[in-house]
Amino acid sequence: MTDQQAPVHTADESQPVSLTINGMTVSAHAGMTVVEAAWLGGVPRVTGVGCMEGVCGSCRIMLRRDTKVSVGLACQTFVENGDDAIFLPPASAPRHHYEICDFKDSWDIHARFQNIFPEAERCRHCHGCNVSCPKGISVEEGVAQASAGRFRDAGEIFFECVMCELCDGACPELIAPAHVGLFSRRVTAHFHLRPPNLINRLEELRQDKQDKSGITREEKDE
């Protein structure tokens, strides 16, 4: 977690804050996030930012604060006086194409992964992906686990990933770590049972629906 993403903000929220977002001067107050300040200031580009439409990870920003430049998510970056934030454009279309339904068994998954992501083994361990991740994910370790064929472990590492793809832009080898994580989660779910807590909850919902209808399974079968 970077310094501008503290989970608890203790500043006086009555204090006015002046910052620049996408070249526009915006007046906000302490305690606001950059995306809230953008909405308040009427910044056109983020009027319908993805999280309002059920898509997380789309409010990617580059932030200049004093002499430091960093990247993050506008929804979890609190404003400070003098901030200069720029909303980054959507990431380009992924270069890696596959259909998960074509994976008939798990025997050749590792080989398929190497064909889809051949650059993953070229990780130079520069830590750029780790530094850029606004969720504090050990991205580099996740890529290493996937490259070794341990997709369940890789998927767990990427569990908090919101697909902002900031790590993709930070990778000099063009590995697209976010998509490595997505692949790992997909193949794990494709070849394994649903988590026990999810199975139990689905059964509870099914039983509750059955009780409310007043019709038992035996009656439905008749």
C-alpha positions in Angstrom: 0.0 0.0 0.0 1.5 3.4 -1.0 1.7 6.5 1.1 -1.3 8.2 -0.5 -3.6 5.2 0.1 -3.9 5.2 3.9 -7.1 3.4 4.9 -7.8 5.9 7.7 -7.7 9.7 7.0 -7.4 11.9 10.0 -7.1 15.3 8.3 -9.6 18.1 9.2 -12.3 17.6 6.5 -13.2 21.3 6.7 -9.9 22.2 5.2 -10.1 23.3 1.6 -7.8 21.6 -0.9 -6.8 22.8 -4.3 -5.5 20.4 -6.9 -5.3 19.8 -10.6 -7.1 16.9 -12.3 -6.6 16.3 -16.0 -5.4 19.9 -16.3 -8.4 21.4 -14.5 -8.1 23.3 -11.2 -10.5 21.6 -8.8 -11.5 22.8 -5.3 -12.1 19.9 -2.8 -11.7 19.3 0.9 -9.5 17.0 3.0 -11.0 13.6 3.3 -12.1 13.4 -0.3 -10.6 10.9 -2.7 -9.3 12.0 -6.1 -12.3 10.5 -7.9 -14.7 12.3 -5.5 -12.9 15.6 -6.2 -13.1 14.9 -9.9 -16.9 14.4 -9.7 -17.3 17.5 -7.5 -15.2 19.6 -9.9 -17.0 18.4 -13.0 -14.0 16.8 -14.7 -15.6 15.5 -17.9 -13.6 12.4 -18.5 -14.6 10.6 -15.3 -18.3 11.5 -15.2 -19.2 7.9 -15.5 -16.1 6.2 -14.1 -16.3 2.4 -14.2 -16.9 1.7 -10.5 -20.3 3.4 -10.9 -21.1 0.9 -13.6 -20.0 -2.2 -11.7 -16.5 -2.3 -13.2 -13.6 -1.9 -10.7 -10.1 -0.9 -11.5 -10.9 1.7 -14.1 -10.0 4.9 -12.2 -6.3 4.6 -12.8 -4.3 7.8 -12.2 -0.8 9.1 -12.4 -0.2 11.4 -9.4 2.5 14.1 -9.0 2.8 15.1 -5.4 5.7 17.5 -4.7 8.6 15.9 -6.5 7.3 12.3 -6.4 5.4 10.7 -9.2 3.3 7.5 -8.6 0.4 5.6 -9.9 -2.7 4.4 -8.1 -6.5 4.2 -8.1 -8.4 7.5 -7.7 -11.0 5.9 -5.5 -8.5 5.1 -2.7 -6.1 8.1 -3.1 -6.9 11.0 -0.7 -6.4 14.5 -2.0 -3.7 16.8 -0.8 -3.1 20.4 -1.6 -1.1 20.9 -4.8 -1.7 17.4 -6.1 -1.6 17.0 -9.9 -3.6 13.9 -11.0 -4.1 12.6 -14.5 -6.6 9.8 -15.3 -4.9 7.3 -17.4 -6.6 6.0 -20.6 -8.0 2.5 -20.7 -5.5 -0.2 -21.2 -5.1 -1.5 -24.7 -6.7 -4.8 -25.7 -4.9 -7.8 -24.3 -2.4 -9.5 -26.5 -3.1 -13.0 -25.1 -6.0 -14.9 -26.6 -7.5 -18.2 -25.4 -10.9 -19.8 -24.7 -11.2 -21.4 -21.3 -13.8 -23.7 -22.6 -11.2 -25.2 -25.0 -9.3 -26.5 -21.9 -10.6 -30.1 -21.7 -8.2 -31.4 -19.0 -5.5 -30.0 -16.7 -2.7 -32.2 -18.0 -1.3 -29.7 -20.5 -2.2 -26.5 -18.7 1.4 -25.6 -18.0 2.4 -26.1 -21.7 -0.7 -24.1 -22.8 0.3 -21.3 -20.4 3.8 -21.1 -21.8 2.4 -20.8 -25.3 0.0 -18.1 -24.3 2.4 -16.2 -22.0 5.9 -17.1 -23.3 7.3 -13.8 -21.9 6.4 -14.7 -18.3 9.6 -16.7 -17.8 11.7 -13.6 -18.8 10.8 -11.7 -15.6 13.8 -9.7 -14.6 12.7 -9.2 -11.0 12.7 -5.4 -11.2 9.8 -5.2 -8.7 8.1 -2.6 -10.9 4.8 -4.5 -10.9 4.8 -4.7 -7.1 5.5 -1.0 -6.7 2.8 -0.1 -9.2 0.0 -2.3 -7.7 -2.5 -0.2 -5.7 -3.7 -3.3 -3.9 -0.3 -4.3 -2.4 -0.3 -7.6 -4.3 3.0 -9.5 -4.6 2.5 -9.5 -8.4 6.0 -10.7 -9.1 5.6 -13.7 -6.9 2.2 -14.5 -8.6 3.8 -14.5 -12.0 6.6 -16.8 -10.7 4.1 -19.2 -9.3 2.1 -19.3 -12.6 5.3 -19.8 -14.6 6.1 -22.8 -12.4 2.6 -24.3 -13.0 1.2 -23.5 -9.6 -1.9 -21.8 -10.8 -3.9 -22.3 -7.6 -1.2 -20.5 -5.6 -0.9 -17.8 -8.2 -4.7 -17.3 -8.2 -4.7 -16.8 -4.4 -1.9 -14.2 -4.7 -4.0 -12.3 -7.3 -7.2 -12.7 -5.3 -7.5 -8.9 -4.6 -6.6 -7.9 -8.2 -9.1 -5.4 -9.7 -7.6 -5.6 -13.2 -6.5 -2.0 -13.2 -3.5 -3.3 -15.3 -1.1 -0.8 -13.8 1.4 -3.6 -13.4 1.1 -4.4 -17.1 2.3 -0.9 -17.9 5.2 -1.1 -15.4 6.6 -4.4 -16.8 9.6 -3.9 -19.1 9.2 -7.5 -20.5 5.5 -6.8 -21.5 4.4 -9.8 -19.4 0.9 -8.5 -18.6 0.9 -9.7 -15.0 -2.7 -8.9 -14.4 -3.7 -11.2 -17.2 -1.4 -13.9 -15.9 -3.4 -13.6 -12.6 -6.7 -13.7 -14.4 -5.6 -16.8 -16.3 -4.6 -18.5 -13.1 -7.9 -17.8 -11.4 -9.9 -18.9 -14.4 -8.1 -22.3 -14.9 -8.3 -22.9 -11.1 -12.0 -22.4 -11.1 -12.5 -24.3 -14.3 -10.8 -27.5 -13.1 -11.8 -27.5 -9.4 -14.9 -27.5 -7.3 -16.4 -24.3 -6.1 -15.2 -23.2 -2.6 -17.1 -25.2 0.2 -18.5 -22.0 1.7 -20.0 -21.0 -1.7 -21.5 -24.5 -2.1 -23.0 -24.4 1.4 -24.4 -20.9 0.7 -26.0 -21.9 -2.6 -27.6 -24.9 -0.9 -29.0 -22.6 1.8 -30.5 -20.4 -0.8 -32.0 -23.4 -2.6 -33.5 -24.7 0.6 -34.9 -21.3 1.5 -36.5 -20.9 -1.9 -38.0 -24.4 -1.6 -39.4 -23.7 1.8 -41.0 -20.4 0.7 -42.6 -22.1 -2.3 -44.1 -24.8 -0.1 -43.3 -27.4 -2.7 -40.9 -30.2 -1.9 -38.5 -31.7 -4.4 -40.5 -35.0 -4.3 -43.7 -33.1 -5.3 -41.9 -31.5 -8.2 -40.7 -34.8 -9.4 -44.3 -36.2 -9.5 
